[in-house]
Amino acid sequence: MIPIGTTIVQPIADENLGKAVSSTAFFVGALVLLKILQYRFNWMEGLLSGKVVVVIDNGVLQSKNLRAIRMTISSRNICIRTRLAELSTS
């Protein structure tokens, strides 16, 4: 992320606004293109973001899937409590 920021900000410091706008447009376009590819092609989503692992299915904890993502039941409980605390404060 730092090289992207440098690529965008350095032309502004050098008073070359066109270069900054074009590099920003390139990075935004690349991001949009990758998101569209993830949406359209399931294998691309797995390649770029990873597959979704269902940990709780219909209220039942899937311990096999917990092992797949290397998470213990107690750490899963901590994550749930943290999310609930965040929801109650916002």
C-alpha positions in Angstrom: 0.0 0.0 0.0 2.9 2.4 0.6 4.2 2.3 -3.0 0.6 3.0 -4.2 0.4 6.0 -1.9 3.8 7.2 -3.0 2.8 6.8 -6.7 -0.3 8.9 -6.2 1.1 11.6 -3.9 4.6 12.2 -5.4 3.2 13.7 -8.7 1.1 16.1 -6.6 4.2 17.2 -4.7 5.9 17.8 -8.1 2.9 19.8 -9.3 2.0 17.2 -11.9 -1.7 16.7 -11.2 -2.4 14.8 -14.5 0.0 12.0 -13.5 -1.5 11.8 -10.1 -5.1 11.6 -11.5 -4.1 9.0 -14.1 -2.3 6.7 -11.5 -5.3 7.0 -9.2 -7.6 6.1 -12.0 -5.5 3.1 -12.9 -5.5 1.8 -9.3 -9.2 2.3 -8.9 -9.9 0.7 -12.3 -7.7 -2.3 -11.4 -9.6 -2.7 -8.1 -13.0 -2.5 -9.7 -11.9 -5.0 -12.4 -10.7 -7.5 -9.8 -13.9 -7.2 -7.8 -16.0 -7.8 -11.0 -13.8 -10.8 -11.8 -14.3 -12.1 -8.2 -18.1 -11.7 -8.5 -18.4 -13.4 -11.9 -15.9 -16.2 -11.5 -16.0 -18.4 -8.4 -12.4 -19.7 -8.9 -11.2 -16.1 -9.1 -12.8 -15.4 -5.7 -11.0 -18.4 -4.2 -7.7 -17.3 -5.8 -7.8 -13.7 -4.6 -9.9 -13.7 -1.4 -10.0 -17.3 -0.2 -13.0 -19.5 0.2 -15.8 -19.0 2.8 -15.7 -21.5 5.6 -19.0 -22.1 7.4 -18.3 -22.4 11.1 -21.9 -22.3 12.5 -24.6 -24.0 10.4 -28.2 -23.8 11.6 -27.0 -23.1 15.1 -24.7 -26.1 15.2 -21.0 -25.6 15.5 -19.0 -27.3 12.7 -15.9 -28.5 14.5 -14.5 -30.0 11.4 -14.5 -26.6 9.7 -13.0 -25.1 12.9 -10.0 -27.5 12.4 -9.8 -26.5 8.8 -9.3 -22.8 9.7 -7.2 -23.7 12.8 -9.5 -22.1 15.3 -10.5 -23.4 18.8 -14.0 -23.3 20.2 -12.8 -20.9 22.9 -11.3 -18.5 20.3 -14.5 -18.7 18.3 -16.5 -17.8 21.4 -14.2 -14.8 22.0 -14.8 -13.6 18.4 -18.5 -13.9 18.8 -18.5 -12.0 22.1 -16.3 -9.3 20.6 -18.6 -8.8 17.6 -21.7 -8.7 20.0 -19.9 -6.0 22.1 -19.2 -4.0 19.0 -22.8 -4.2 17.8 -24.2 -3.2 21.2 -21.9 -0.1 21.4 -22.8 1.2 17.9 
